[in-house]
Amino acid sequence: QVHFLESGGGLVQPGGSLRLSCRAARMITSTFNPATMAWYRQGPDKERELVASISGGRSTTYADSVKGRFTISRDNARKSVYLQMNNLQPEDTAVYYCNTVVNPKHWGQGTPVTPSS
């Protein structure tokens, strides 16, 4: 059973934009709504890192490398989390995943993002 369904990645020119979507398919609403959710990424030969997070109260945090370029949001009615990515650069190349911040598990397939000319 798939827990997180990520989509929206692809090949994009440097400087371009993408909007990633994630549906928490197996989380019930009463668990999803207060949960702090996050987008993570894992680049080639790199450790997985947390890119952005959003709390149940919609407070957000960002990794220094994406501040000012990426925006995380959520829609509790759809049990979904989004990541708007602007001014993408080659160093953003990675597979992007969503999950909880506390005790993340049941990782999805992720969605690949490749800024390249």
C-alpha positions as CSV (number, residue, x, y, z in Angstrom):
1,Q,0.0,0.0,0.0
2,V,1.4,3.4,-1.0
3,H,1.6,5.9,1.8
4,F,2.8,9.0,-0.1
5,L,2.1,9.8,-3.7
6,E,4.5,12.4,-5.1
7,S,4.2,14.0,-8.5
8,G,5.1,17.0,-10.6
9,G,8.8,16.5,-11.2
10,G,10.6,16.5,-14.5
11,L,13.3,18.0,-16.7
12,V,13.4,21.8,-16.6
13,Q,15.8,24.5,-17.9
14,P,17.9,26.2,-15.2
15,G,16.0,29.2,-13.9
16,G,12.7,27.4,-14.6
17,S,9.9,26.4,-12.1
18,L,8.1,23.3,-11.1
19,R,5.3,22.6,-8.6
20,L,5.5,19.3,-6.7
21,S,2.4,17.6,-5.2
22,C,2.1,15.0,-2.5
23,R,-0.9,13.2,-1.3
24,A,-0.7,11.4,2.1
25,A,-2.9,8.5,0.9
26,R,-2.7,6.4,4.1
27,M,-2.9,9.1,6.7
28,I,-6.3,9.7,8.3
29,T,-7.4,13.4,8.4
30,S,-7.2,13.6,12.2
31,T,-3.5,12.5,12.0
32,F,-2.6,14.6,8.9
33,N,-4.0,17.9,10.0
34,P,-1.8,18.5,13.1
35,A,1.3,16.8,11.6
36,T,4.4,18.7,10.5
37,M,5.0,17.6,7.0
38,A,8.1,18.0,4.9
39,W,9.7,17.7,1.5
40,Y,13.0,15.9,1.4
41,R,15.4,15.3,-1.5
42,Q,18.2,12.9,-2.3
43,G,20.7,13.9,-5.0
44,P,23.1,11.6,-6.8
45,D,25.6,10.1,-4.3
46,K,24.2,12.3,-1.5
47,E,22.3,11.7,1.8
48,R,18.6,12.4,2.0
49,E,18.1,16.0,3.3
50,L,15.1,17.9,4.6
51,V,14.3,20.8,2.2
52,A,11.2,22.4,3.7
53,S,8.6,21.8,6.4
54,I,5.2,23.0,7.3
55,S,3.5,22.6,10.7
56,G,-0.2,22.0,11.3
57,G,-0.4,25.7,12.1
58,R,1.3,26.4,8.8
59,S,4.6,27.6,10.2
60,T,7.3,26.9,7.6
61,T,11.1,26.2,7.7
62,Y,13.5,26.0,4.7
63,A,17.0,24.7,4.2
64,D,19.4,27.6,3.5
65,S,20.0,26.4,0.0
66,V,16.4,26.9,-1.1
67,K,15.3,29.9,1.0
68,G,13.7,32.6,-1.2
69,R,13.3,30.1,-4.1
70,F,11.0,27.3,-2.8
71,T,7.6,27.7,-1.0
72,I,5.9,24.8,0.8
73,S,2.1,24.8,1.4
74,R,-0.6,22.3,2.4
75,D,-4.3,21.6,1.8
76,N,-5.7,19.6,4.7
77,A,-9.0,18.9,2.9
78,R,-7.0,17.0,0.3
79,K,-4.4,15.6,2.7
80,S,-1.8,17.2,0.4
81,V,1.4,19.0,0.6
82,Y,2.9,21.1,-2.2
83,L,6.4,22.5,-3.1
84,Q,6.6,25.5,-5.5
85,M,10.2,25.6,-6.8
86,N,11.4,28.7,-8.7
87,N,14.8,29.6,-10.2
88,L,15.8,25.9,-10.2
89,Q,19.5,25.2,-10.5
90,P,21.5,22.1,-11.5
91,E,22.4,21.6,-7.8
92,D,18.6,21.0,-7.1
93,T,18.8,17.8,-9.1
94,A,17.4,15.1,-6.9
95,V,14.5,12.8,-6.2
96,Y,12.0,14.6,-4.1
97,Y,9.9,12.9,-1.4
98,C,7.3,14.0,1.1
99,N,6.9,12.5,4.6
100,T,6.3,13.5,8.2
101,V,9.0,15.3,10.1
102,V,8.6,13.1,13.3
103,N,9.5,9.5,12.7
104,P,9.3,9.5,8.9
105,K,8.7,6.0,7.4
106,H,6.9,4.3,4.5
107,W,8.7,6.3,1.9
108,G,7.1,6.7,-1.5
109,Q,8.7,6.5,-4.9
110,G,9.5,10.2,-5.0
111,T,9.5,12.4,-8.1
112,P,12.7,13.3,-9.9
113,V,13.7,16.9,-10.6
114,T,16.4,17.6,-13.2
115,P,17.3,21.2,-14.0
116,S,19.5,20.9,-17.0
117,S,20.0,22.6,-20.4
